[in-house]
Amino acid sequence: MIPVAKRRILLIDDQASIHEDYRKIICPCDPGDDKLCEAEAQLFGEVNLAEYSRDLYDVDSALSGEDAIALVAKALQEGRPYAVAFVDIRMPPGLDGVQTIRKIWEIDSEILAVLCSAYSDYSWDDLARDLRRADRFLILRKPFESSEVRQCAAALAERWLVARTDPLTRLLNRRSFEEHFRREWADAIRYERPLSCVMIDIDFFKSINDHYGHIVGDEALAEVANVISQQMRAGDVLCRYGGEEFCALLPCADSAAAVSWAERVRLAISEAPLNVGSAQIPITASFGVAERNGSQSDEFIKNADQALRDAKGRGRNRVVLSQLFGMGQSDDHPARKYAVLFQSLTARDVMIAPVTCLNRDTAVADAANLLLSRHISSAPVVNSDGTLAGIVAERDIMEALGFSDGWHAPVERCMVSRVIQYGPDTPAAEIFQFLCRVQIHRVVISQNGRPIGLISRGTFLRWVQNYVRALARSYSDENARPRLLETADALTDQAHRLRDDLHAADDELLAPIVSGVTSMQDILADLLSWARFSQTNPGILSSEPPLLNVIP
């Protein structure tokens, strides 16, 4: 289960001895401290308090209202707010208890108060009228009984906790999360540091409820919350945002760090199925990531939520970064200008369709031959039904050679099963932005779970190269046609060579098919990129190059 944080209590009284009395009542002594235990026995009789609230409360002291206000502000700044304040009404010569709690509520309106008052002090009606928050405080008359102090501490601290946490997962609820969000957003603006948001949604949660019942569904929610909590750093904020959706706030994390964190959590969730009797229920989750952009807080979580919807639309169990690239970057960031180049294109427009895919049981040796013959660095691996199982790259094959049977082992042993996938209609700019920010070199374009293409960093480099050539006027009206004709002739020659190779081949057809078609794909890519560019940028040859200055 998720550990419960200590309830923090603030003692506000101008007499230090009163603080010690409070502490003895609220936090009993350690069993090894004989002198304090003896004092407790005199105070409370023979009641065994060894397991009482020592680990439940964290108590601080302030000797004046001014000191208390500073402590409350500091606690809120650190994300460790106080639950309850015991406040003495009379604290000369500074602020009295009523003035103090009124100013405290201006900083943190959620603190519940116990106002310690002699009968000659304010009446209940006076306090209710002055504070106007009759639901936020209790009156403890002096002299008070120790049981009354314990009851006030326990009741108000529990009420504070219930109001701020989700009872099922023990995470922050949405209301208290928004308090943390406002503080973290202000700090990110003030100190010019990154801030990322990750929206998380359990995949197919309704089917878990429908097939196994809501009790099992609740267990799934609690288990996922526990897995996510174990990945949180000190200072991170996690809440149950609603239903089966969670929201994580990651201070000082840019989008690359947030994507990396989300990938770790995604994998941890998928590797922790829910045990129900003798059955195991697999659980996965989808993630949407966004990074702070300027000073507009109202769009921040919306961007992460939109990325989450994109993740679910692409097949679930994946991490998607918000399309608004460079969150936290200025609008004139060079990467934004590069992304504009691809704004009219989709993944289908720029992808390279794989000539063939590898089966899981393909030998590593055959996989190596395929990569070498195609002059490529990776290839998709598919299941028997054609759905994507993973991807294998040259580096993976080299590592497989470290095993005694590595050369003849099935490729599934060395493939990478965690593959970033995009749909064919995904904006090309979004994929470009993703590849700019992460260490991943390529992504797979899939439809209905089946790979239909690859997009690598080289794909975009080729497109940009053609764009730069056009802007630099290396093409012109008079030499464009000859260049295109030369390319078409080269394509024809390659097709003839492929035909001759196939006629000459006796048994093994894979190598000539792969090498020949790959060469033709490269030539076609040149033709298509120029054709698309000309279509989407009419008159570019006679216009000034508006983005030439951002191309180094």
N, C-alpha and C positions, 0 to 999 in steps of 0.2 A: 504493500500500500504506500501511497505518497505520504511522506512524513509531514506532520502538522507543525507549522512554525509556532514559536512561543508567542503568547499574547503579551504585548508590551504595556506596562503600567507605569504611569508617571505620578510620583508623589510630590505635591506642591504644598510646602508648609515652611514657615520661617523658623521653626524650632527643629534642630537636628535630632533631638531625642525622639520626637514624634515619628520621624522617618524610621528609626530603628524599631520602634514598636510596630509600625506597619509591616516592615520586612519580616519580623518574627511571626506575624500572623499570616501574611500572604505566602511567604517562602520559608518553610521550616528548615531547621539546620541540617547539616550533614550528619549522618549517624555517628561518624568518628569524632565529632566535636562534643565532648562530654559536658563542658561548661554550658554551652548553648542549649544542649538537650536537657540539661537539668533545669535551666531557666524556662524552657518550653513546658516541661512537666509541671512546674509550678503554675505557669500561666494557664495551660489547657487541661491539666489533670493527667490521667493515665491514657488518654486517647493516643493511639499509634498513628503518628503523622509521617512515618518514614517514606511512604509512597505518595504523600500528598503533593501539592502543586509545585515542588521544587523545579521540575523540568517543564512546567507548563507556562510559567510567567518569567518575564524579564523585566526587572524593576529598576527605574532610574529616579533620581531625586533632584529637586530644584528648591532652593531656599527663598526664592522670590518669584513674583509673577513675571518679572522681566526675564529671569533666567529660564523659566518654564516656556515662555513664548519662543525663545531662541532654540531650546531643545526640540520643540515641536516642529519648527521650521527645518531644522537639521535632519530630524527623523524622516520627515516627508521627502526631503531632498534625496536621502539615501534609499528611499523605497522601503523603509522600516517604520511605518507609522505606529503611533500609540493607539491602543484600543480603549483604555480607560485612564482617566486622571482623577486622583483623589485630591481635592482642592480645599484648603482651609479658607474660610470666609474672611477672617481677620488676619492680615499680614502687614502691620505697619512697618515702616512708613511709606511703602510703595503701593503698588496696585493691590486692591483687595481681591478676594476670590471671584466675585461677580465680574469685575472688570477684566480679570485675567482670563476667565473662561470665555468671555465674549470675544476678546482679541484672539484667543486660541481658535475659536470656531471660524474666525475670518481666514485663518490659515488652513485648518483642517476641520471641516464641518462634521466629519464622521466620528470624532472622538466623543465617547460617552463620559459623563462626569458624575462624580460623587462629591457633593458639596458638604463639607463638615462644618456644622454650625451649632453654636450654643443656642439655647432657647431664647436668649435675649437678642439674637441676631435677626436676620430677615425671616419673615414668615413664608410659607409656601406660596401664598398669593403674591407676595412681593417678588419672590424669585421668578415665578412664572411670568409675571408682568414685565420684569426687567430683561429676562433672557429670551422670552418669546419662543422657547424651545422646550416645552414641558415634557416632551417625549424623549429628551436627550439627557436628563439628569435625575439623580435621586438625592434626597437629603439624609445625611447621617448625623443624628444629634449627639452632641457631647454630653456626658462621657459615653462612649460607645462600647459595645460588647465585641469581643473578637469574632464571634460567630457572625455578627452583622457585617463586619468588614469582609470576611471570607465569602459570605453570600453575595454581597455587592460586587466583589471582584469576579466571582464565578459567573453570576447571571449576566452582568454587563459585558464581560469579555466574550462570553458565548454568543450573546446577541450581536455584538460587533462582528464576530467571525461569521455568523450565519448570514448577516447582511452583505458580506463581502465575498463569500465563497460559494461555490457550487457544491451542494451536499453530496452528490454522487461521486465526483472526481476529486473533491477537496482542492480544486484549483480556484483561482480568482474567478469571480463572475464578471459579466460584461460591464457592469456598473463600476466596479472597483478597477477593472482593467483600464477604463477610460481615464480614471484619475492618474494612473501610472503613465498612460500615453501622453496626456497633456504635459506632464513633468518632463518626460524623456524628449518629447518634441521640442520643448522650450530649451532644454539643455543642448540638444543637437544644433539648434539655430545659434544659441549663444556661443558655444565653443567650436562651431564650424566642424562638427564631427559627423561621420555617417551614422545612419539609423536605418535598419531594415525591418520589414514586416513579413511574416510568413503565415499564410492562411492554410489550414490543414483540414481535410475532410475525409472521413472514413469511406472507402469505396463500398458500394452495394450494401450499405448499412440496413436499409429497409428489408432486404432479403434475409438478413440475419434475424431481425425481429419476426418476420413472417414465418420462417422455417423453424426457429428455435425458441421463440417467445421473447417477451420484453425483459425478463430476468436475465437471460443470456445476453441480450443486447446491452443491458446495463453493465454486465461484466466486461463486455467488449470495450465499452466506453472507458471504464475504469482502467482496464489493462493498457489501452492506447495512451491514456493520460499519464500512466505510470512510466511507460516507455519514453514518451516525449520528455517528461520531467527529468529523467536520468541523463538526458543530453543537454540540459540547460546549464549555462554558466551562471556564476554569481552575477547578479545585476540584470540578467535576462528576465523577461516577464511573460508568463504563460497564462492563458485563461480558456475556459470553455465559452466559446463565443455564442453558441446556440446549437441545440440538437446534437448532431455528430460532428460539429465543426469546432476547431480550436484555432486560436490566434497566438502567435509568438512574436514578441517584440525584442529585437536584438540590437541593443545599443553598441555603438562603435564597430558595427559590422557593415561592410559595403555589400553590394549585390553578389559579388563573387563569393565572399565568405558565407553569405546567407544561403546561396545555392548549395555550397559544399555542406553546410550544416543540414539543410533540408534533405540532401541525398543520404547523409548518414542516418537521419531519423527515418527516412523512407525505408531504407534497408533494414534497420533495427525492427521496425513494425512488421515488415514482411517475414522476418526470421523469428517472430514470436507468435505462433498461432495460439488461439484460445482453446484450452482443453475443456471439453464438455463430456464428462463420463469417459468413455473409451474413444471418443471421437475428437479430432482436431479440426477447428474451424480456421482456415487461412484468412488472414486479415491484411489488407493493403490500404494505402491512403494516397491521396493526391495533394499536391502542394503548389501554392501560388506565391511568388516572391516579388517584393517591390522594395526599392530603396528610396529614401527621402529625396524629394525634388523641390529645391528652393524652400519657400516658406508657406506653401499651400497644404495645410494639414488635412483638409477635407477630402482630398483626392488620394491620400496616401494608402489607407486601408482599402479603398475602392479599387486601386490599381492591383493590389495583391489579390483581392477577391476576383477580379476579372481574370488574372493569370490562373487562379484556381479553376475557374470555369473552363478556361482553355485546356488545362491539364485533364479535366474530366472529359472534355469533348474529344480529346485525342486518344482516349482509350484508358485513362486512369492509371494509377500506380506510377506516377511520374512527377517531376518537378519542372515547373514552367516559370520563367522569369518574365516580369511585366514587359510589355512591348515598349513602354516608355523608357528607352535605353538611357543609361547614364543618370539614373535618379541620383540627385545630389550633384550632378554636373550642370554647368551652365548651358544655355541653349546654343552657344557658339562653340561648344566642345567639338573638336575635329571629328570624333567618332560619330556624332550626330549627323554631321554633314556627309560623311561617307554613307551612312544609312539611307540618306535621302536618295542616293543613286539607285537604290533597289526598291523604292516605295511603290512602283507600279508593277512589280513582279511578284510572283508567288513561288513557292518551293518547286512546283511542277515546271516552272519556266527555266529554272537554273540548275536543277538536279541532273546528275549523270545517271542514267538508268543502268543498273548492273547487268552485265551480259549473262552472268549465271551466279547462283548462290551455292554455298557449300551445305551439304547435309551434316548433321551432327556426327555421323559415323564416318565421314570422310577422313582418310588418313592424313596425318600432319604432312607427310611427304607430298601427297597430291595437292594439299592446300598451298604448300610452298611453291610447287610448280605453277599453280594457277596465278599466284601473285607475281611470280617472276615473269611469266609469259605475258601478263597484262601490263606489266610495268606499273603496278599499283601497290599501295602499302596495306590495304585491308579489303575484306570482303564479308558480306553478311552470311550468317549461318542460320539455317531454317530447320524447323521441325518437319516431321513426315507429312503434315498437312499444309506445309508451305508458310506457316506463320513464323515470325521472327523469333529466333532463339538466342541470338547474340551476334557478336562480330569478332573476327579474328584479324590480327594485324601482324606485320613482320616481327615486331618485338615479342608478341605472344608465342609465335612459332619458335623463335630463338630460345625463349625460356623453356619451351617444351623439350628442346634438345638436351636439356640438363638431366632428363630422366633416361634410364637405360633403354626403355622401349619408345622414347619420345618420337622418333622418326616415323614409327608405324602406329602410334597411338591415335585414337579418334580425336578429331579436332575439338570436340566438345570439352576435352580435358583442359585445353588451354584458351578457349574462347572467353571473351568477356560478355557475361550475360546481361549486365546493366548497360543498356544502350539508350541514348537519348533519341527519341523518335518525334517526328513532326508529321502532320498531315500534309497532303499535296497542295492544299489551298492556303497553307500558312504563309503570311507575308514574308517574302525573302529578307526584308529588312530585319525582321525579328530574329531570324536564324543568324544573320550576319552579326547582330548585336550580341547574341549569345556566344558565338565562337570568338568574338573579340574579348570577352570577359573571363572565360574559363580555360582550363588546360586541355579540354577536349579538342581533338583535331578535326573531327567529322561527326555528322549526325546521319541517321537513317530516315528516309522518307517512306512512310508506310501507309497502307490503305487496308482497312479491315484486318489489321494485324500482320499483313504481308508486306515485305520490303519491295518497294518499286523504284527506289533510287537512293543515291548518296549525294550529300553536299559536304564538301570539305572547305578548309580555308583556301585551298588552291582554286576551288570553283569561283570564289569571289575575286581572287587575285586575277584570274583570267578575264573576268568581266570588267574589272577596274582597268586592266591593261588596255582593253579595247576602247574603253571610255576615254582614257587619257590620250590614246592615239588620236581619237576623233577630235578631242578638244585642242590638241596640239597641232591639228590639221595635217597629221601625217597622211590622212586620207583627204582626197579632194575630189571634186566632181569629175575631174579628168582621169584620175588614176584609180578611183574606187572600182569601176567596172573591170579593168584588167586584173586587179588583185582578186576580186571575187571569182573571175573566170579561172584564174590560176588555182584557186582553192577548189573549185568544182572539178577541174581537170585532175588534181591530186586525188580527189575522192574517187573519181572514175578509175584511175590507175590502181588505187588500193583495192577496189572492188574486183578488178581483174586479177590481181595477185591472190586475193582470197579464193577466187574460183579455181585458179591453177593449183593452189595449195590443197584444196579439198579434192581435186581430181587426183593429185599425186599421193595423198594420204591413203594408207591401206586400212589400218585398224583405228589408230588414235586420231580422232577428229577434234578433240577438245582444244589442244594447243593452237592449231591454225585458226579455229573459230574465234577463240578468245583474243589472240594477238591481232588478227585481221579486223575484227569488228571494233576492238578497242581503238585502233588507229583511226578507223572511219569515224568513230564517235568524237575523237578529238577534233578532226577536221570539221565535222558537222557542228560541233560546239562553236567553232570560230564563225561559221556561216550564220548560225542561229543567233548568236550574241549580237552580231552586226545587224542582222535583220530586225531583231527586237529593238535594238537601240535606235535604228533609223525610224522604226514605226512609232515608237514612244517619244522620239525627240525630232519631229519633222523640222527641216531647215537648220539642223544643228551645224552643218558645214559652213553655213553663211552667217551664223550668229556668233556673238562673243561668248567665250567659255565662262559661264557664271561661277563654276566651282573649281576652276583650274587652280586657284590660289590655295586650295586646301590639299592639293595633291603634292606631296613632297617630291 
